[in-house]
Each structure stands twice: as C-alpha cells, then as structure tokens.
C-alpha cells in the first residue's frame, strides 16, 4: 500500500521565485516594445489627422478659385503690428489681414495680441471657416499634444498650424519687389525679398516639397500663452519668437516643429564640440501642398540660438538661406535667389 497517495503536491518557495522572476523578465522585455507600439500608433493617428486637415484646405481651395485661406503675413510681433497699410493702396492693414484669416476660428489674433488667459465662447474650431470641410474637432490636434499636462498651458484646441508660405515670394529679380516704392515692398523692406499676393495651388512649382501645415509643440506659438511669446534671451531669439500663430515652416528660423514622434536625433545646428552636451529631439509631422505628410526633425529646436546657448549661429544662417532658396524653387521653380544685403 502506497503511503504518499493522499499527499497534495505544492510549489516550493524557490520554484515560485523562479516563476516570478521569469514573469518580471518578460514584462521588462515586452513593456518597451508595447510602449513603442503605442507611440507609433499615436504618430500614425497624428499623421492621419494632419493629412485630413491638409486635404480639407485643398477642398477649400477648389471652392475658391485655388485660393488658400492663408491671408496674413504671419511673422509680425505678437503685440506690435501697428496700423501699417499693406500693400499700399489696398485699404488693408497688416492687422486687418491677420483678423481676416479665420479658417481656424474667428478673431484668432485676439488670443495672442491681448494676452488672454481664458478663451471666449467663440474661440472654437467649429466656428472657423474650414470646419465645414473638416467636420471633426479632434482633427486639429495631435494625440501626443492632448496628452501633455502642464498647468501653465491653457490651450488644447489645436496644434496643426499653417506656414507662412501662403503668399507668393518675390526677390530682387521681380519687378514687384525690385522697386523700393512698389506696393508689395512698401513698409516691408526686407533684404531677402517681399511677400506678394496669396499663393494659389496651381501656381506652385513643386507642391510635394512646399510646406503647408505643421505639427507644433505644446509650449510654442499656437500652443503657448502669449506671456511666453516675448521671452527672448538675446537679439536673435527676441526677433524670432514675437510672432503670431501663422508662422513659417520647420526648416526656417521662425518656428518650432513638434517634438513628439520618432527616434530622437540632434538638431542640424549643434556644433560638433557640443554634440555630447545637447539633448537629442524627436520629430513632428508636416503636410505639403500636394497633401502628403512626412515626419521631420526641427533644425532649430529651441530657438535659443544666441551665442551663449551653444548653437552655431553661422550654421543657422546658412540653413536659413538654404530654406529660402528651397522656398523660391518650390513656389516658382527658381534655382537662384537674388537678395540685397545692402538694405
């Protein structure tokens, strides 16, 4: 007769600890993969949303003789646009153009120029002229933008914003800009050229390379309280941070693209001797005039490009000229750029 027939089998403490260790090991292996998968999913959703907004703008253009809803110049000081008539004889001031741009929502400049910390009832994308084409509020923001929790930031309505490339750009080969008394040059006087009429879709030479919309960071421009807008620490930053919502594309010195997606990498303006000291950044989605979307890394991630901040100002300047030439090519097919640095 077997004496062990009635005994119950059980795990020893060692066996239990081994099982727990195996489970912990599997979790440590799987969690990063799951986290990356979720991040990739948010990146895909973000790209899908900005694609839909870009297509909505193209539909808008179809209804308005290929004209875009991008009317303002977009690089003026947040709190000092003045009452300059532009272009001469138009009867419109620079501020008027900014208020006329209501594709996102009515009276958009008010929430920056007047430094409001609370938004009025009409500050809703449902009231913008583009909403009849988009139809969904969540299309206006990236999922990662929605996840940001910062008590100092009060805006959660949108972070996909247009670039300044909604206007045809003239250089000094163009009679519209070469004459300093021309309507488009008056009260502008940039050595790099002058903004002209609203750019129509059919006028673009290389729409697949011309930026239309970009995914911006939580703490800059569209997403920031205006109190952050003029916090320049030096001349260059002071000049390029005082801008309203419709500013330029990722490859310029005027705007900061989103830093939510992809693998971190270094900005193009980090000097070699500082590579080990500068934190890599992620990328943001950008939509182009042909409707496609790519994931790009901002070349000037924090806009603190004065000498004391460790960025190569000379390299930043070269990148700006490269961008300017690219903009002229994508808009008009021009391979050379005639600027006047004597102004």
C-alpha positions in Angstrom: 0.0 0.0 0.0 1.4 3.4 -1.1 1.7 5.9 1.8 2.0 9.0 -0.4 -1.3 8.5 -2.2 -3.2 11.2 -0.1 -0.5 13.9 -0.2 -1.1 17.1 -2.2 1.7 18.5 -4.5 2.8 22.2 -4.0 5.3 24.7 -5.3 8.4 25.2 -3.3 9.5 28.8 -2.5 12.4 28.5 -4.9 10.1 27.4 -7.7 7.7 30.3 -7.0 10.5 32.8 -7.0 11.8 31.4 -10.3 8.3 31.9 -11.9 8.0 35.4 -10.6 11.5 36.2 -11.9 10.6 34.9 -15.4 7.4 36.9 -15.4 9.3 40.1 -14.4 11.8 39.4 -17.1 9.1 39.0 -19.8 7.4 42.2 -18.6 10.7 44.2 -18.8 11.2 42.9 -22.3 7.7 43.4 -23.6 6.8 46.8 -22.0 9.3 48.9 -24.0 8.0 47.2 -27.2 4.4 47.9 -26.2 5.3 51.5 -25.4 7.0 51.9 -28.8 4.0 50.4 -30.5 1.6 52.8 -28.7 3.9 55.7 -29.7 3.9 54.6 -33.3 0.1 54.3 -33.2 -0.1 57.9 -32.0 2.3 59.0 -34.7 0.1 57.3 -37.3 -3.0 58.9 -35.9 -1.3 62.3 -35.9 -0.2 61.9 -39.5 -3.8 60.9 -40.5 -5.3 63.9 -38.8 -2.9 66.5 -40.3 -3.4 64.8 -43.7 -7.2 65.3 -43.3 -6.7 68.9 -42.5 -4.4 69.4 -45.5 -7.0 67.8 -47.7 -9.7 70.0 -46.3 -7.7 73.1 -47.2 -7.3 71.7 -50.7 -11.0 71.3 -50.9 -11.4 74.8 -49.6 -9.1 76.0 -52.4 -11.2 74.1 -55.0 -14.2 76.2 -53.9 -12.4 79.5 -54.0 -10.6 79.5 -57.3 -7.5 77.7 -55.9 -7.1 80.4 -53.3 -5.8 79.4 -49.8 -7.3 80.7 -46.6 -3.8 81.9 -45.6 -4.1 85.7 -45.8 -1.8 87.3 -43.2 2.0 87.6 -43.5 2.3 85.9 -40.1 5.8 86.9 -38.8 4.9 90.1 -37.1 5.5 90.9 -33.4 2.7 89.4 -31.2 1.9 92.7 -29.6 3.0 95.4 -32.1 1.5 95.0 -35.6 0.6 98.7 -35.8 -1.7 100.1 -38.4 0.5 99.9 -41.5 -1.4 99.7 -44.8 -0.2 96.8 -46.8 0.1 96.6 -49.7 0.0 100.3 -50.5 -3.4 101.3 -51.8 -5.2 98.1 -50.6 -7.0 99.8 -47.8 -6.0 96.8 -45.6 -3.6 97.0 -42.7 -1.3 94.2 -41.6 -3.5 93.7 -38.6 -6.6 93.5 -40.9 -5.1 90.6 -42.8 -4.4 88.8 -39.6 -8.1 89.1 -38.5 -9.3 88.2 -41.9 -7.6 84.8 -41.6 -10.5 83.0 -39.8 -10.1 79.5 -41.2 -9.2 78.2 -37.7 -11.6 80.3 -35.6 -12.9 83.9 -35.6 -10.7 86.7 -34.3 -7.8 84.4 -33.8 -5.2 87.1 -33.2 -7.0 88.3 -30.1 -5.8 85.4 -28.0 -2.2 86.4 -28.6 -2.2 90.2 -29.1 -4.3 90.8 -26.0 -2.6 88.1 -23.9 -5.8 86.4 -22.8 -5.5 83.6 -20.4 -9.1 82.4 -20.8 -10.8 81.9 -24.2 -14.2 83.4 -25.1 -17.0 81.2 -26.3 -16.4 81.9 -30.0 -12.8 80.6 -29.7 -13.8 77.2 -31.1 -12.7 75.5 -34.3 -16.3 74.8 -35.0 -16.7 78.5 -35.8 -13.8 78.5 -38.2 -14.4 78.7 -42.0 -12.6 75.4 -42.5 -14.8 73.4 -40.2 -17.4 72.6 -42.8 -14.6 70.7 -44.6 -13.0 69.0 -41.6 -16.2 68.3 -39.6 -14.3 66.8 -36.6 -12.7 68.9 -33.8 -10.1 66.3 -32.9 -8.6 66.6 -36.4 -7.0 69.9 -35.3 -4.6 68.4 -32.7 -2.1 65.6 -32.4 -2.8 62.8 -29.9 0.5 63.5 -28.1 -0.4 67.1 -27.8 -3.6 66.1 -26.0 -1.5 64.0 -23.6 0.5 67.0 -22.3 -0.3 68.0 -18.8 1.1 71.4 -17.9 -0.9 73.8 -15.7 0.9 76.7 -17.3 -0.6 76.0 -20.7 -4.2 76.6 -21.2 -4.8 75.8 -24.9 -5.9 72.4 -26.0 -7.9 73.2 -29.2 -5.3 72.8 -31.9 -1.6 72.4 -32.7 -1.7 71.9 -36.5 -0.9 75.3 -38.0 -0.2 76.8 -41.4 3.2 78.0 -42.6 3.9 81.5 -43.9 4.2 80.1 -47.4 0.6 81.1 -48.3 2.0 84.1 -50.1 4.0 84.3 -53.3 7.5 85.4 -52.5 9.4 88.0 -54.6 13.1 88.5 -54.7 15.1 91.3 -56.4 14.7 89.8 -59.9 11.0 90.5 -59.7 9.8 94.0 -60.7 7.2 93.8 -57.9 9.9 93.7 -55.3 13.0 95.3 -57.0 11.3 98.8 -56.9 11.5 100.0 -53.3 8.3 102.1 -53.9 6.3 99.1 -55.2 3.1 98.3 -53.4 4.4 94.9 -52.1 7.8 96.3 -50.9 6.5 99.4 -49.2 6.7 99.2 -45.4 8.4 95.9 -45.6 11.9 96.4 -47.0 13.4 93.0 -46.3 16.8 92.3 -47.9 15.6 88.8 -48.6 12.6 89.8 -50.8 9.0 90.6 -50.2 5.7 88.8 -49.7 3.3 89.2 -52.6 -0.3 88.0 -53.4 -1.9 84.9 -51.9 -0.3 81.9 -53.5 -2.8 79.8 -55.5 -2.5 76.0 -55.6 -2.0 75.9 -59.3 1.0 78.4 -59.1 3.2 76.1 -57.0 6.1 74.6 -59.0 6.9 71.7 -56.7 3.9 71.2 -54.3 5.4 68.0 -53.0 8.2 70.0 -51.4 6.3 73.1 -50.3 5.2 73.0 -46.7 1.6 73.8 -45.9 0.9 72.7 -42.3 3.0 71.6 -39.4 2.5 69.9 -36.0 3.7 72.3 -33.4 5.0 71.8 -29.8 2.8 72.4 -26.8 4.8 75.3 -25.5 5.4 77.4 -28.6 3.3 79.7 -30.7 -0.1 78.1 -31.3 0.0 76.3 -28.0 1.5 78.9 -25.7 0.1 81.6 -23.6 1.2 84.9 -25.0 3.3 85.5 -21.9 5.8 83.0 -23.3 5.9 84.7 -26.7 8.3 87.6 -26.0 10.7 85.9 -23.5 13.7 86.4 -25.7 17.1 86.0 -24.1 19.1 87.7 -26.8 18.8 89.6 -30.1 18.1 86.7 -32.4 15.6 84.9 -30.1 13.9 88.2 -29.4 13.4 88.7 -33.1 12.1 85.3 -33.9 9.8 84.5 -31.0 7.5 87.5 -31.2 5.2 86.1 -33.9 1.6 85.2 -34.1 0.1 81.8 -34.9 0.6 81.6 -38.7 4.4 81.4 -38.9 6.8 79.6 -41.1 7.9 76.0 -41.7 10.2 73.6 -39.8 13.2 74.4 -42.0 13.4 78.1 -41.0 14.5 80.2 -38.1 10.9 81.3 -37.4 9.1 78.3 -36.0 9.4 75.2 -33.8 8.0 72.0 -35.1 6.5 69.3 -32.9 8.8 67.1 -30.9 6.6 64.1 -30.2 7.4 61.4 -32.7 10.1 59.1 -33.9 13.6 58.4 -32.7 15.5 61.3 -31.0 18.3 62.9 -33.0 20.4 66.0 -32.9 19.4 69.3 -34.5 21.5 70.3 -37.5 22.8 73.4 -35.8 24.6 71.7 -32.9 28.3 72.3 -33.3 30.5 69.1 -33.2 32.2 70.1 -30.0 28.8 70.3 -28.2 27.3 67.1 -29.5 27.6 65.3 -26.2 26.0 68.2 -24.3 22.9 68.8 -26.3 19.8 66.7 -25.8 18.5 64.9 -29.0 15.0 65.8 -30.1 12.1 64.0 -31.7 10.2 65.0 -34.8 6.9 66.4 -35.8 4.5 65.7 -38.8 4.4 68.2 -41.7 1.9 68.3 -44.5 2.8 69.6 -48.0 0.8 71.4 -50.8 0.2 68.1 -52.6 -1.4 66.6 -49.5 1.2 64.1 -48.4 2.7 64.1 -44.9 6.2 63.4 -43.6 7.9 63.2 -40.2 10.6 65.8 -39.9 13.1 66.8 -37.2 13.3 70.5 -36.4 16.7 72.0 -37.3 16.4 74.8 -34.7 14.6 73.1 -31.8 14.6 75.7 -29.1 15.2 78.9 -30.9 17.7 79.9 -28.3 20.3 80.4 -30.9 22.3 83.3 -29.5 26.0 82.5 -28.9 25.6 81.8 -25.2 23.2 79.0 -25.8 25.6 76.7 -27.7 24.1 76.8 -31.2 26.1 77.5 -34.3 24.7 80.9 -35.5 26.7 80.7 -38.7 25.2 77.3 -39.5 21.8 78.5 -38.6 22.2 81.4 -41.1 23.3 79.0 -43.8 20.3 76.8 -43.1 18.1 79.9 -43.4 19.5 80.7 -46.9 19.1 77.1 -47.9 15.5 77.2 -46.9 14.9 80.5 -48.7 16.2 79.1 -51.9 14.2 75.9 -51.5 11.0 78.0 -50.9 11.6 80.0 -54.1 12.2 76.8 -56.0 9.1 75.0 -54.7 6.9 78.1 -55.2 8.2 79.3 -58.6 10.9 76.9 -59.9 13.7 79.5 -59.4 17.1 77.9 -58.9 18.9 81.1 -57.9 18.0 83.7 -55.4 18.7 87.4 -55.8 18.8 89.2 -52.4 20.0 92.6 -51.4 22.0 92.7 -48.2 22.8 96.4 -48.5 19.4 97.4 -47.2 
